[in-house]
Amino acid sequence: MKIDILKHNLVPKHEVMSDSEIKKNFVDLDYDIKNLPKIKLSDPVVKNIDAKVGDILKITRDSQTAGTFVTYRIVEN
């Protein structure tokens, strides 16, 4: 039996960002996206969404205090 971890209530929504989304979200920042927090290629969610090394993931969590909290990670080996 295989379980879809993306449907688990403790796993936040993970999305691979397109180049246009990356440009739109990071254009005004004086920040190199290579300095984003890392997420391993071996992470079960990364494997499940078929992300590749160098992809930027948008992770959206529901928060009791903030409503919705969005964070970004870069996939590494």
PQR file with spaces between the fields and no chain letter, atoms N, CA, C, O and H, PARSE charges and radii, in Angstrom:
ATOM       1  N    MET     1       0.832   -1.174    0.000 -0.4000 1.5000
ATOM       2  CA   MET     1       0.000    0.000    0.000 -0.0000 2.0000
ATOM       3  C    MET     1       0.881    1.242    0.000  0.5500 1.7000
ATOM       4  O    MET     1       1.777    1.367    0.834 -0.5500 1.4000
ATOM       5  N    LYS     2       0.636    2.144   -0.912 -0.4000 1.5000
ATOM       6  CA   LYS     2       1.419    3.368   -1.011 -0.0000 2.0000
ATOM       7  C    LYS     2       0.558    4.539   -0.545  0.5500 1.7000
ATOM       8  O    LYS     2      -0.597    4.676   -0.947 -0.5500 1.4000
ATOM       9  H    LYS     2      -0.092    2.043   -1.590  0.4000 1.0000
ATOM      10  N    ILE     3       1.138    5.377    0.308 -0.4000 1.5000
ATOM      11  CA   ILE     3       0.418    6.521    0.851 -0.0000 2.0000
ATOM      12  C    ILE     3       0.897    7.793    0.157  0.5500 1.7000
ATOM      13  O    ILE     3       2.097    7.992   -0.030 -0.5500 1.4000
ATOM      14  H    ILE     3       2.076    5.265    0.635  0.4000 1.0000
ATOM      15  N    ASP     4      -0.047    8.648   -0.220 -0.4000 1.5000
ATOM      16  CA   ASP     4       0.291    9.930   -0.829 -0.0000 2.0000
ATOM      17  C    ASP     4       0.567   10.924    0.292  0.5500 1.7000
ATOM      18  O    ASP     4      -0.362   11.422    0.928 -0.5500 1.4000
ATOM      19  H    ASP     4      -1.022    8.485   -0.068  0.4000 1.0000
ATOM      20  N    ILE     5       1.857   11.215    0.536 -0.4000 1.5000
ATOM      21  CA   ILE     5       2.208   12.092    1.650 -0.0000 2.0000
ATOM      22  C    ILE     5       1.712   13.518    1.449  0.5500 1.7000
ATOM      23  O    ILE     5       1.577   14.265    2.419 -0.5500 1.4000
ATOM      24  H    ILE     5       2.611   10.810    0.019  0.4000 1.0000
ATOM      25  N    LEU     6       1.442   13.905    0.217 -0.4000 1.5000
ATOM      26  CA   LEU     6       0.956   15.262   -0.037 -0.0000 2.0000
ATOM      27  C    LEU     6      -0.459   15.468    0.503  0.5500 1.7000
ATOM      28  O    LEU     6      -0.898   16.606    0.668 -0.5500 1.4000
ATOM      29  H    LEU     6       1.552   13.299   -0.571  0.4000 1.0000
ATOM      30  N    LYS     7      -1.167   14.383    0.777 -0.4000 1.5000
ATOM      31  CA   LYS     7      -2.524   14.490    1.304 -0.0000 2.0000
ATOM      32  C    LYS     7      -2.560   14.454    2.829  0.5500 1.7000
ATOM      33  O    LYS     7      -3.626   14.597    3.430 -0.5500 1.4000
ATOM      34  H    LYS     7      -0.809   13.459    0.642  0.4000 1.0000
ATOM      35  N    HIS     8      -1.400   14.264    3.457 -0.4000 1.5000
ATOM      36  CA   HIS     8      -1.350   14.226    4.913 -0.0000 2.0000
ATOM      37  C    HIS     8      -1.571   15.630    5.465  0.5500 1.7000
ATOM      38  O    HIS     8      -1.052   16.602    4.915 -0.5500 1.4000
ATOM      39  H    HIS     8      -0.534   14.148    2.970  0.4000 1.0000
ATOM      40  N    ASN     9      -2.335   15.742    6.545 -0.4000 1.5000
ATOM      41  CA   ASN     9      -2.692   17.063    7.068 -0.0000 2.0000
ATOM      42  C    ASN     9      -1.522   17.830    7.677  0.5500 1.7000
ATOM      43  O    ASN     9      -1.642   19.035    7.897 -0.5500 1.4000
ATOM      44  H    ASN     9      -2.757   14.952    6.992  0.4000 1.0000
ATOM      45  N    LEU    10      -0.409   17.185    7.955 -0.4000 1.5000
ATOM      46  CA   LEU    10       0.757   17.885    8.505 -0.0000 2.0000
ATOM      47  C    LEU    10       1.754   18.324    7.435  0.5500 1.7000
ATOM      48  O    LEU    10       2.716   19.026    7.745 -0.5500 1.4000
ATOM      49  H    LEU    10      -0.311   16.206    7.776  0.4000 1.0000
ATOM      50  N    VAL    11       1.544   17.926    6.191 -0.4000 1.5000
ATOM      51  CA   VAL    11       2.449   18.296    5.107 -0.0000 2.0000
ATOM      52  C    VAL    11       1.887   19.521    4.388  0.5500 1.7000
ATOM      53  O    VAL    11       0.800   19.461    3.813 -0.5500 1.4000
ATOM      54  H    VAL    11       0.762   17.355    5.939  0.4000 1.0000
ATOM      55  N    PRO    12       2.634   20.645    4.420 -0.5600 1.5000
ATOM      56  CA   PRO    12       2.131   21.840    3.745  0.2800 2.0000
ATOM      57  C    PRO    12       2.198   21.686    2.229  0.5500 1.7000
ATOM      58  O    PRO    12       2.845   20.776    1.710 -0.5500 1.4000
ATOM      59  N    LYS    13       1.518   22.592    1.530 -0.4000 1.5000
ATOM      60  CA   LYS    13       1.499   22.572    0.071 -0.0000 2.0000
ATOM      61  C    LYS    13       2.879   22.970   -0.471  0.5500 1.7000
ATOM      62  O    LYS    13       3.416   24.014   -0.101 -0.5500 1.4000
ATOM      63  H    LYS    13       0.992   23.331    1.951  0.4000 1.0000
ATOM      64  N    HIS    14       3.446   22.136   -1.343 -0.4000 1.5000
ATOM      65  CA   HIS    14       4.726   22.391   -1.997 -0.0000 2.0000
ATOM      66  C    HIS    14       4.478   22.544   -3.493  0.5500 1.7000
ATOM      67  O    HIS    14       3.779   21.730   -4.097 -0.5500 1.4000
ATOM      68  H    HIS    14       3.010   21.288   -1.643  0.4000 1.0000
ATOM      69  N    GLU    15       5.052   23.587   -4.090 -0.4000 1.5000
ATOM      70  CA   GLU    15       4.924   23.805   -5.531 -0.0000 2.0000
ATOM      71  C    GLU    15       6.284   24.181   -6.114  0.5500 1.7000
ATOM      72  O    GLU    15       7.028   24.956   -5.513 -0.5500 1.4000
ATOM      73  H    GLU    15       5.620   24.248   -3.600  0.4000 1.0000
ATOM      74  N    VAL    16       6.606   23.636   -7.275 -0.4000 1.5000
ATOM      75  CA   VAL    16       7.800   24.057   -8.002 -0.0000 2.0000
ATOM      76  C    VAL    16       7.451   25.354   -8.727  0.5500 1.7000
ATOM      77  O    VAL    16       6.469   25.411   -9.467 -0.5500 1.4000
ATOM      78  H    VAL    16       6.002   23.006   -7.763  0.4000 1.0000
ATOM      79  N    MET    17       8.255   26.388   -8.515 -0.4000 1.5000
ATOM      80  CA   MET    17       7.981   27.688   -9.128 -0.0000 2.0000
ATOM      81  C    MET    17       8.512   27.737  -10.559  0.5500 1.7000
ATOM      82  O    MET    17       9.573   27.188  -10.857 -0.5500 1.4000
ATOM      83  H    MET    17       9.053   26.341   -7.914  0.4000 1.0000
ATOM      84  N    SER    18       7.766   28.397  -11.433 -0.4000 1.5000
ATOM      85  CA   SER    18       8.219   28.597  -12.808 -0.0000 2.0000
ATOM      86  C    SER    18       9.205   29.770  -12.832  0.5500 1.7000
ATOM      87  O    SER    18       9.293   30.535  -11.871 -0.5500 1.4000
ATOM      88  H    SER    18       6.904   28.843  -11.190  0.4000 1.0000
ATOM      89  N    ASP    19       9.942   29.903  -13.934 -0.4000 1.5000
ATOM      90  CA   ASP    19      10.888   31.009  -14.070 -0.0000 2.0000
ATOM      91  C    ASP    19      10.197   32.359  -13.952  0.5500 1.7000
ATOM      92  O    ASP    19      10.734   33.282  -13.340 -0.5500 1.4000
ATOM      93  H    ASP    19       9.870   29.282  -14.715  0.4000 1.0000
ATOM      94  N    SER    20       9.009   32.477  -14.533 -0.4000 1.5000
ATOM      95  CA   SER    20       8.291   33.755  -14.462 -0.0000 2.0000
ATOM      96  C    SER    20       7.842   34.063  -13.028  0.5500 1.7000
ATOM      97  O    SER    20       7.870   35.222  -12.612 -0.5500 1.4000
ATOM      98  H    SER    20       8.572   31.726  -15.029  0.4000 1.0000
ATOM      99  N    GLU    21       7.435   33.054  -12.279 -0.4000 1.5000
ATOM     100  CA   GLU    21       7.059   33.257  -10.878 -0.0000 2.0000
ATOM     101  C    GLU    21       8.266   33.679  -10.046  0.5500 1.7000
ATOM     102  O    GLU    21       8.158   34.540   -9.174 -0.5500 1.4000
ATOM     103  H    GLU    21       7.413   32.113  -12.617  0.4000 1.0000
ATOM     104  N    ILE    22       9.406   33.071  -10.320 -0.4000 1.5000
ATOM     105  CA   ILE    22      10.632   33.410   -9.596 -0.0000 2.0000
ATOM     106  C    ILE    22      11.002   34.863   -9.866  0.5500 1.7000
ATOM     107  O    ILE    22      11.303   35.610   -8.934 -0.5500 1.4000
ATOM     108  H    ILE    22       9.493   32.371  -11.029  0.4000 1.0000
ATOM     109  N    LYS    23      10.982   35.269  -11.135 -0.4000 1.5000
ATOM     110  CA   LYS    23      11.309   36.651  -11.475 -0.0000 2.0000
ATOM     111  C    LYS    23      10.341   37.619  -10.808  0.5500 1.7000
ATOM     112  O    LYS    23      10.762   38.645  -10.274 -0.5500 1.4000
ATOM     113  H    LYS    23      10.738   34.663  -11.892  0.4000 1.0000
ATOM     114  N    LYS    24       9.057   37.304  -10.832 -0.4000 1.5000
ATOM     115  CA   LYS    24       8.034   38.175  -10.255 -0.0000 2.0000
ATOM     116  C    LYS    24       8.225   38.334   -8.749  0.5500 1.7000
ATOM     117  O    LYS    24       8.088   39.440   -8.228 -0.5500 1.4000
ATOM     118  H    LYS    24       8.715   36.470  -11.266  0.4000 1.0000
ATOM     119  N    ASN    25       8.536   37.253   -8.046 -0.4000 1.5000
ATOM     120  CA   ASN    25       8.635   37.285   -6.589 -0.0000 2.0000
ATOM     121  C    ASN    25       9.971   37.782   -6.057  0.5500 1.7000
ATOM     122  O    ASN    25      10.037   38.281   -4.933 -0.5500 1.4000
ATOM     123  H    ASN    25       8.647   36.354   -8.470  0.4000 1.0000
ATOM     124  N    PHE    26      11.031   37.657   -6.841 -0.4000 1.5000
ATOM     125  CA   PHE    26      12.356   37.995   -6.340 -0.0000 2.0000
ATOM     126  C    PHE    26      13.003   39.180   -7.056  0.5500 1.7000
ATOM     127  O    PHE    26      14.160   39.499   -6.782 -0.5500 1.4000
ATOM     128  H    PHE    26      10.977   37.252   -7.754  0.4000 1.0000
ATOM     129  N    VAL    27      12.281   39.842   -7.971 -0.4000 1.5000
ATOM     130  CA   VAL    27      12.868   40.908   -8.775 -0.0000 2.0000
ATOM     131  C    VAL    27      13.286   42.120   -7.947  0.5500 1.7000
ATOM     132  O    VAL    27      14.336   42.705   -8.213 -0.5500 1.4000
ATOM     133  H    VAL    27      11.341   39.583   -8.194  0.4000 1.0000
ATOM     134  N    ASP    28      12.505   42.503   -6.968 -0.4000 1.5000
ATOM     135  CA   ASP    28      12.783   43.706   -6.193 -0.0000 2.0000
ATOM     136  C    ASP    28      13.674   43.462   -4.978  0.5500 1.7000
ATOM     137  O    ASP    28      13.993   44.394   -4.241 -0.5500 1.4000
ATOM     138  H    ASP    28      11.653   42.027   -6.752  0.4000 1.0000
ATOM     139  N    LEU    29      14.065   42.235   -4.774 -0.4000 1.5000
ATOM     140  CA   LEU    29      14.877   41.910   -3.610 -0.0000 2.0000
ATOM     141  C    LEU    29      16.357   41.969   -3.942  0.5500 1.7000
ATOM     142  O    LEU    29      16.784   41.513   -5.003 -0.5500 1.4000
ATOM     143  H    LEU    29      13.806   41.477   -5.373  0.4000 1.0000
ATOM     144  N    ASP    30      17.124   42.524   -3.045 -0.4000 1.5000
ATOM     145  CA   ASP    30      18.579   42.510   -3.182 -0.0000 2.0000
ATOM     146  C    ASP    30      19.087   41.244   -2.498  0.5500 1.7000
ATOM     147  O    ASP    30      19.778   41.290   -1.480 -0.5500 1.4000
ATOM     148  H    ASP    30      16.778   42.895   -2.184  0.4000 1.0000
ATOM     149  N    TYR    31      18.719   40.111   -3.099 -0.4000 1.5000
ATOM     150  CA   TYR    31      18.933   38.812   -2.471 -0.0000 2.0000
ATOM     151  C    TYR    31      19.182   37.781   -3.556  0.5500 1.7000
ATOM     152  O    TYR    31      18.405   37.673   -4.505 -0.5500 1.4000
ATOM     153  H    TYR    31      18.158   40.073   -3.926  0.4000 1.0000
ATOM     154  N    ASP    32      20.252   37.031   -3.423 -0.4000 1.5000
ATOM     155  CA   ASP    32      20.563   35.977   -4.383 -0.0000 2.0000
ATOM     156  C    ASP    32      19.764   34.727   -4.008  0.5500 1.7000
ATOM     157  O    ASP    32      19.867   34.237   -2.883 -0.5500 1.4000
ATOM     158  H    ASP    32      20.884   37.119   -2.652  0.4000 1.0000
ATOM     159  N    ILE    33      18.975   34.216   -4.944 -0.4000 1.5000
ATOM     160  CA   ILE    33      18.126   33.065   -4.625 -0.0000 2.0000
ATOM     161  C    ILE    33      18.937   31.822   -4.256  0.5500 1.7000
ATOM     162  O    ILE    33      18.397   30.883   -3.670 -0.5500 1.4000
ATOM     163  H    ILE    33      18.892   34.614   -5.857  0.4000 1.0000
ATOM     164  N    LYS    34      20.215   31.808   -4.591 -0.4000 1.5000
ATOM     165  CA   LYS    34      21.059   30.677   -4.198 -0.0000 2.0000
ATOM     166  C    LYS    34      21.274   30.656   -2.675  0.5500 1.7000
ATOM     167  O    LYS    34      21.738   29.655   -2.129 -0.5500 1.4000
ATOM     168  H    LYS    34      20.654   32.570   -5.067  0.4000 1.0000
ATOM     169  N    ASN    35      20.936   31.759   -1.995 -0.4000 1.5000
ATOM     170  CA   ASN    35      21.069   31.835   -0.537 -0.0000 2.0000
ATOM     171  C    ASN    35      19.790   31.457    0.196  0.5500 1.7000
ATOM     172  O    ASN    35      19.718   31.579    1.419 -0.5500 1.4000
ATOM     173  H    ASN    35      20.559   32.572   -2.439  0.4000 1.0000
ATOM     174  N    LEU    36      18.781   31.001   -0.538 -0.4000 1.5000
ATOM     175  CA   LEU    36      17.551   30.538    0.096 -0.0000 2.0000
ATOM     176  C    LEU    36      17.841   29.326    0.976  0.5500 1.7000
ATOM     177  O    LEU    36      18.822   28.619    0.744 -0.5500 1.4000
ATOM     178  H    LEU    36      18.839   30.902   -1.532  0.4000 1.0000
ATOM     179  N    PRO    37      17.005   29.076    1.978 -0.5600 1.5000
ATOM     180  CA   PRO    37      17.159   27.834    2.746  0.2800 2.0000
ATOM     181  C    PRO    37      17.058   26.629    1.804  0.5500 1.7000
ATOM     182  O    PRO    37      16.371   26.674    0.783 -0.5500 1.4000
ATOM     183  N    LYS    38      17.741   25.581    2.165 -0.4000 1.5000
ATOM     184  CA   LYS    38      17.836   24.400    1.304 -0.0000 2.0000
ATOM     185  C    LYS    38      16.814   23.340    1.689  0.5500 1.7000
ATOM     186  O    LYS    38      16.351   23.273    2.828 -0.5500 1.4000
ATOM     187  H    LYS    38      18.299   25.544    2.994  0.4000 1.0000
ATOM     188  N    ILE    39      16.479   22.516    0.706 -0.4000 1.5000
ATOM     189  CA   ILE    39      15.704   21.301    0.932 -0.0000 2.0000
ATOM     190  C    ILE    39      16.372   20.202    0.111  0.5500 1.7000
ATOM     191  O    ILE    39      16.711   20.405   -1.055 -0.5500 1.4000
ATOM     192  H    ILE    39      16.856   22.570   -0.219  0.4000 1.0000
ATOM     193  N    LYS    40      16.550   19.071    0.713 -0.4000 1.5000
ATOM     194  CA   LYS    40      17.286   17.979    0.060 -0.0000 2.0000
ATOM     195  C    LYS    40      16.491   17.314   -1.058  0.5500 1.7000
ATOM     196  O    LYS    40      15.269   17.185   -0.982 -0.5500 1.4000
ATOM     197  H    LYS    40      16.274   18.906    1.660  0.4000 1.0000
ATOM     198  N    LEU    41      17.207   16.897   -2.088 -0.4000 1.5000
ATOM     199  CA   LEU    41      16.621   16.158   -3.202 -0.0000 2.0000
ATOM     200  C    LEU    41      16.010   14.840   -2.707  0.5500 1.7000
ATOM     201  O    LEU    41      15.077   14.313   -3.314 -0.5500 1.4000
ATOM     202  H    LEU    41      18.200   17.002   -2.149  0.4000 1.0000
ATOM     203  N    SER    42      16.536   14.325   -1.617 -0.4000 1.5000
ATOM     204  CA   SER    42      16.047   13.059   -1.066 -0.0000 2.0000
ATOM     205  C    SER    42      14.801   13.230   -0.188  0.5500 1.7000
ATOM     206  O    SER    42      14.240   12.239    0.282 -0.5500 1.4000
ATOM     207  H    SER    42      17.294   14.753   -1.123  0.4000 1.0000
ATOM     208  N    ASP    43      14.364   14.470    0.037 -0.4000 1.5000
ATOM     209  CA   ASP    43      13.158   14.709    0.836 -0.0000 2.0000
ATOM     210  C    ASP    43      11.965   14.022    0.161  0.5500 1.7000
ATOM     211  O    ASP    43      11.799   14.144   -1.053 -0.5500 1.4000
ATOM     212  H    ASP    43      14.820   15.274   -0.345  0.4000 1.0000
ATOM     213  N    PRO    44      11.139   13.309    0.916 -0.5600 1.5000
ATOM     214  CA   PRO    44      10.017   12.583    0.309  0.2800 2.0000
ATOM     215  C    PRO    44       9.070   13.465   -0.511  0.5500 1.7000
ATOM     216  O    PRO    44       8.581   13.031   -1.554 -0.5500 1.4000
ATOM     217  N    VAL    45       8.804   14.688   -0.059 -0.4000 1.5000
ATOM     218  CA   VAL    45       7.917   15.574   -0.815 -0.0000 2.0000
ATOM     219  C    VAL    45       8.580   16.015   -2.115  0.5500 1.7000
ATOM     220  O    VAL    45       7.920   16.086   -3.152 -0.5500 1.4000
ATOM     221  H    VAL    45       9.201   15.040    0.788  0.4000 1.0000
ATOM     222  N    VAL    46       9.873   16.309   -2.070 -0.4000 1.5000
ATOM     223  CA   VAL    46      10.614   16.712   -3.275 -0.0000 2.0000
ATOM     224  C    VAL    46      10.559   15.593   -4.307  0.5500 1.7000
ATOM     225  O    VAL    46      10.346   15.845   -5.493 -0.5500 1.4000
ATOM     226  H    VAL    46      10.408   16.252   -1.228  0.4000 1.0000
ATOM     227  N    LYS    47      10.751   14.368   -3.858 -0.4000 1.5000
ATOM     228  CA   LYS    47      10.653   13.225   -4.767 -0.0000 2.0000
ATOM     229  C    LYS    47       9.242   13.103   -5.342  0.5500 1.7000
ATOM     230  O    LYS    47       9.066   12.854   -6.535 -0.5500 1.4000
ATOM     231  H    LYS    47      10.924   14.164   -2.895  0.4000 1.0000
ATOM     232  N    ASN    48       8.251   13.281   -4.488 -0.4000 1.5000
ATOM     233  CA   ASN    48       6.861   13.110   -4.897 -0.0000 2.0000
ATOM     234  C    ASN    48       6.437   14.121   -5.952  0.5500 1.7000
ATOM     235  O    ASN    48       5.672   13.778   -6.854 -0.5500 1.4000
ATOM     236  H    ASN    48       8.394   13.484   -3.520  0.4000 1.0000
ATOM     237  N    ILE    49       6.919   15.368   -5.860 -0.4000 1.5000
ATOM     238  CA   ILE    49       6.531   16.393   -6.840 -0.0000 2.0000
ATOM     239  C    ILE    49       7.520   16.462   -7.991  0.5500 1.7000
ATOM     240  O    ILE    49       7.387   17.314   -8.870 -0.5500 1.4000
ATOM     241  H    ILE    49       7.540   15.646   -5.128  0.4000 1.0000
ATOM     242  N    ASP    50       8.520   15.568   -7.999 -0.4000 1.5000
ATOM     243  CA   ASP    50       9.494   15.450   -9.089 -0.0000 2.0000
ATOM     244  C    ASP    50      10.298   16.735   -9.289  0.5500 1.7000
ATOM     245  O    ASP    50      10.556   17.142  -10.422 -0.5500 1.4000
ATOM     246  H    ASP    50       8.628   14.876   -7.285  0.4000 1.0000
ATOM     247  N    ALA    51      10.694   17.373   -8.178 -0.4000 1.5000
ATOM     248  CA   ALA    51      11.534   18.567   -8.258 -0.0000 2.0000
ATOM     249  C    ALA    51      12.973   18.161   -8.570  0.5500 1.7000
ATOM     250  O    ALA    51      13.400   17.053   -8.245 -0.5500 1.4000
ATOM     251  H    ALA    51      10.484   17.043   -7.258  0.4000 1.0000
ATOM     252  N    LYS    52      13.702   19.056   -9.194 -0.4000 1.5000
ATOM     253  CA   LYS    52      15.089   18.817   -9.596 -0.0000 2.0000
ATOM     254  C    LYS    52      16.023   19.749   -8.817  0.5500 1.7000
ATOM     255  O    LYS    52      15.583   20.749   -8.250 -0.5500 1.4000
ATOM     256  H    LYS    52      13.355   19.956   -9.459  0.4000 1.0000
ATOM     257  N    VAL    53      17.304   19.410   -8.796 -0.4000 1.5000
ATOM     258  CA   VAL    53      18.303   20.266   -8.155 -0.0000 2.0000
ATOM     259  C    VAL    53      18.254   21.651   -8.805  0.5500 1.7000
ATOM     260  O    VAL    53      18.258   21.774  -10.030 -0.5500 1.4000
ATOM     261  H    VAL    53      17.661   18.598   -9.257  0.4000 1.0000
ATOM     262  N    GLY    54      18.209   22.679   -7.974 -0.4000 1.5000
ATOM     263  CA   GLY    54      18.154   24.053   -8.463 -0.0000 2.0000
ATOM     264  C    GLY    54      16.747   24.620   -8.551  0.5500 1.7000
ATOM     265  O    GLY    54      16.581   25.831   -8.690 -0.5500 1.4000
ATOM     266  H    GLY    54      18.206   22.579   -6.979  0.4000 1.0000
ATOM     267  N    ASP    55      15.723   23.760   -8.471 -0.4000 1.5000
ATOM     268  CA   ASP    55      14.335   24.248   -8.478 -0.0000 2.0000
ATOM     269  C    ASP    55      14.062   25.028   -7.198  0.5500 1.7000
ATOM     270  O    ASP    55      14.626   24.735   -6.144 -0.5500 1.4000
ATOM     271  H    ASP    55      15.858   22.776   -8.357  0.4000 1.0000
ATOM     272  N    ILE    56      13.191   26.021   -7.307 -0.4000 1.5000
ATOM     273  CA   ILE    56      12.730   26.787   -6.149 -0.0000 2.0000
ATOM     274  C    ILE    56      11.330   26.292   -5.799  0.5500 1.7000
ATOM     275  O    ILE    56      10.445   26.239   -6.653 -0.5500 1.4000
ATOM     276  H    ILE    56      12.733   26.259   -8.164  0.4000 1.0000
ATOM     277  N    LEU    57      11.143   25.932   -4.535 -0.4000 1.5000
ATOM     278  CA   LEU    57       9.848   25.462   -4.078 -0.0000 2.0000
ATOM     279  C    LEU    57       9.163   26.557   -3.271  0.5500 1.7000
ATOM     280  O    LEU    57       9.785   27.225   -2.445 -0.5500 1.4000
ATOM     281  H    LEU    57      11.862   25.975   -3.841  0.4000 1.0000
ATOM     282  N    LYS    58       7.887   26.725   -3.524 -0.4000 1.5000
ATOM     283  CA   LYS    58       7.040   27.614   -2.727 -0.0000 2.0000
ATOM     284  C    LYS    58       6.260   26.720   -1.782  0.5500 1.7000
ATOM     285  O    LYS    58       5.522   25.836   -2.219 -0.5500 1.4000
ATOM     286  H    LYS    58       7.381   26.182   -4.195  0.4000 1.0000
ATOM     287  N    ILE    59       6.423   26.950   -0.484 -0.4000 1.5000
ATOM     288  CA   ILE    59       5.779   26.123    0.525 -0.0000 2.0000
ATOM     289  C    ILE    59       4.770   26.994    1.268  0.5500 1.7000
ATOM     290  O    ILE    59       5.134   28.001    1.876 -0.5500 1.4000
ATOM     291  H    ILE    59       7.023   27.668   -0.129  0.4000 1.0000
ATOM     292  N    THR    60       3.510   26.602    1.213 -0.4000 1.5000
ATOM     293  CA   THR    60       2.429   27.381    1.807 -0.0000 2.0000
ATOM     294  C    THR    60       1.834   26.613    2.978  0.5500 1.7000
ATOM     295  O    THR    60       1.342   25.495    2.827 -0.5500 1.4000
ATOM     296  H    THR    60       3.214   25.784    0.719  0.4000 1.0000
ATOM     297  N    ARG    61       1.891   27.241    4.148 -0.4000 1.5000
ATOM     298  CA   ARG    61       1.362   26.619    5.367 -0.0000 2.0000
ATOM     299  C    ARG    61       0.190   27.441    5.891  0.5500 1.7000
ATOM     300  O    ARG    61       0.172   28.666    5.768 -0.5500 1.4000
ATOM     301  H    ARG    61       2.291   28.150    4.271  0.4000 1.0000
ATOM     302  N    ASP    62      -0.776   26.761    6.471 -0.4000 1.5000
ATOM     303  CA   ASP    62      -1.832   27.445    7.209 -0.0000 2.0000
ATOM     304  C    ASP    62      -1.288   27.719    8.609  0.5500 1.7000
ATOM     305  O    ASP    62      -0.648   26.863    9.220 -0.5500 1.4000
ATOM     306  H    ASP    62      -0.761   25.766    6.571  0.4000 1.0000
ATOM     307  N    SER    63      -1.552   28.922    9.100 -0.4000 1.5000
ATOM     308  CA   SER    63      -1.053   29.327   10.405 -0.0000 2.0000
ATOM     309  C    SER    63      -2.189   29.909   11.226  0.5500 1.7000
ATOM     310  O    SER    63      -2.986   30.700   10.723 -0.5500 1.4000
ATOM     311  H    SER    63      -2.072   29.617    8.603  0.4000 1.0000
ATOM     312  N    GLN    64      -2.261   29.518   12.486 -0.4000 1.5000
ATOM     313  CA   GLN    64      -3.301   30.054   13.361 -0.0000 2.0000
ATOM     314  C    GLN    64      -3.090   31.535   13.628  0.5500 1.7000
ATOM     315  O    GLN    64      -4.058   32.271   13.820 -0.5500 1.4000
ATOM     316  H    GLN    64      -1.613   28.875   12.894  0.4000 1.0000
ATOM     317  N    THR    65      -1.832   31.985   13.644 -0.4000 1.5000
ATOM     318  CA   THR    65      -1.549   33.381   13.956 -0.0000 2.0000
ATOM     319  C    THR    65      -1.399   34.259   12.718  0.5500 1.7000
ATOM     320  O    THR    65      -1.770   35.432   12.749 -0.5500 1.4000
ATOM     321  H    THR    65      -1.046   31.387   13.488  0.4000 1.0000
ATOM     322  N    ALA    66      -0.869   33.718   11.641 -0.4000 1.5000
ATOM     323  CA   ALA    66      -0.605   34.528   10.449 -0.0000 2.0000
ATOM     324  C    ALA    66      -1.607   34.279    9.328  0.5500 1.7000
ATOM     325  O    ALA    66      -1.569   34.977    8.315 -0.5500 1.4000
ATOM     326  H    ALA    66      -0.568   32.765   11.616  0.4000 1.0000
ATOM     327  N    GLY    67      -2.481   33.326    9.478 -0.4000 1.5000
ATOM     328  CA   GLY    67      -3.413   32.981    8.407 -0.0000 2.0000
ATOM     329  C    GLY    67      -2.745   32.020    7.441  0.5500 1.7000
ATOM     330  O    GLY    67      -2.897   30.803    7.549 -0.5500 1.4000
ATOM     331  H    GLY    67      -2.511   32.759   10.301  0.4000 1.0000
ATOM     332  N    THR    68      -2.010   32.578    6.502 -0.4000 1.5000
ATOM     333  CA   THR    68      -1.235   31.775    5.558 -0.0000 2.0000
ATOM     334  C    THR    68       0.209   32.252    5.599  0.5500 1.7000
ATOM     335  O    THR    68       0.475   33.454    5.571 -0.5500 1.4000
ATOM     336  H    THR    68      -1.887   33.566    6.415  0.4000 1.0000
ATOM     337  N    PHE    69       1.133   31.311    5.666 -0.4000 1.5000
ATOM     338  CA   PHE    69       2.554   31.628    5.725 -0.0000 2.0000
ATOM     339  C    PHE    69       3.237   30.973    4.530  0.5500 1.7000
ATOM     340  O    PHE    69       3.114   29.765    4.328 -0.5500 1.4000
ATOM     341  H    PHE    69       0.917   30.335    5.689  0.4000 1.0000
ATOM     342  N    VAL    70       3.959   31.768    3.737 -0.4000 1.5000
ATOM     343  CA   VAL    70       4.643   31.268    2.545 -0.0000 2.0000
ATOM     344  C    VAL    70       6.155   31.359    2.765  0.5500 1.7000
ATOM     345  O    VAL    70       6.671   32.381    3.217 -0.5500 1.4000
ATOM     346  H    VAL    70       4.060   32.749    3.901  0.4000 1.0000
ATOM     347  N    THR    71       6.840   30.284    2.440 -0.4000 1.5000
ATOM     348  CA   THR    71       8.292   30.280    2.501 -0.0000 2.0000
ATOM     349  C    THR    71       8.836   29.629    1.238  0.5500 1.7000
ATOM     350  O    THR    71       8.101   28.949    0.522 -0.5500 1.4000
ATOM     351  H    THR    71       6.421   29.454    2.073  0.4000 1.0000
ATOM     352  N    TYR    72      10.115   29.832    0.963 -0.4000 1.5000
ATOM     353  CA   TYR    72      10.736   29.339   -0.256 -0.0000 2.0000
ATOM     354  C    TYR    72      11.963   28.522    0.104  0.5500 1.7000
ATOM     355  O    TYR    72      12.674   28.834    1.060 -0.5500 1.4000
ATOM     356  H    TYR    72      10.712   30.384    1.544  0.4000 1.0000
ATOM     357  N    ARG    73      12.206   27.473   -0.672 -0.4000 1.5000
ATOM     358  CA   ARG    73      13.381   26.611   -0.493 -0.0000 2.0000
ATOM     359  C    ARG    73      13.960   26.311   -1.868  0.5500 1.7000
ATOM     360  O    ARG    73      13.243   26.261   -2.867 -0.5500 1.4000
ATOM     361  H    ARG    73      11.629   27.220   -1.449  0.4000 1.0000
ATOM     362  N    ILE    74      15.295   26.110   -1.896 -0.4000 1.5000
ATOM     363  CA   ILE    74      15.962   25.693   -3.126 -0.0000 2.0000
ATOM     364  C    ILE    74      16.387   24.231   -2.946  0.5500 1.7000
ATOM     365  O    ILE    74      16.900   23.845   -1.896 -0.5500 1.4000
ATOM     366  H    ILE    74      15.878   26.151   -1.085  0.4000 1.0000
ATOM     367  N    VAL    75      16.167   23.438   -3.982 -0.4000 1.5000
ATOM     368  CA   VAL    75      16.476   22.016   -3.935 -0.0000 2.0000
ATOM     369  C    VAL    75      17.969   21.812   -4.180  0.5500 1.7000
ATOM     370  O    VAL    75      18.533   22.344   -5.135 -0.5500 1.4000
ATOM     371  H    VAL    75      15.751   23.751   -4.835  0.4000 1.0000
ATOM     372  N    GLU    76      18.601   21.028   -3.296 -0.4000 1.5000
ATOM     373  CA   GLU    76      20.026   20.705   -3.436 -0.0000 2.0000
ATOM     374  C    GLU    76      20.212   19.209   -3.266  0.5500 1.7000
ATOM     375  O    GLU    76      19.324   18.500   -2.793 -0.5500 1.4000
ATOM     376  H    GLU    76      18.143   20.595   -2.520  0.4000 1.0000
ATOM     377  N    ASN    77      21.415   18.739   -3.672 -0.4000 1.5000
ATOM     378  CA   ASN    77      21.750   17.318   -3.528 -0.0000 2.0000
ATOM     379  C    ASN    77      21.862   16.900   -2.100  0.5500 1.7000
ATOM     380  O    ASN    77      22.139   15.734   -1.818 -0.5500 1.4000
ATOM     381  H    ASN    77      22.136   19.316   -4.056  0.4000 1.0000
